[in-house]
């Protein structure tokens, strides 16, 4: 999210930053321990975990790998990895 540095930084710090960059946008990353992992902020990680559980459950109920490939639009190797990583 874009913010005007004049509104969020103390004047002394703003002058220091201007010594390095001026009139341009910069990205300031979150500090250590505050970063979220891949897919955690938008729910993708949970969605994929849920999808994988569904795939494993359907496989154990007798669905073939080829059927799962068609249903989930994944490769043979991807389905095998998902099923293999969730062995009962």
C-alpha positions, 0 to 999 in steps of 0.5 A: 500500500502506497503512503506519503512518507511526509505523513508517516515518518518523523521529519528527521528520518525523512531527511535521512531517507531523502539522502538515499532516495528522493522522488521515487517509490521504495518498498520497505519489507516487514521486519523479521518474524512479521512476514507471512509464509507463502499463501497465508495472507490470501488463503491459498495455502489453506485452499491447497491443503483442503484440496489435497485432503480431498484428493487423498480421501477420494483416492482412498475411497477408490478413485483412480489417479487418472480420474483425479487428474481430470477432476483437479487438472493436475499431472499424474506426478502431482497426484502421486506426490499428494497421495504419497505424502498423506499415507494413512 
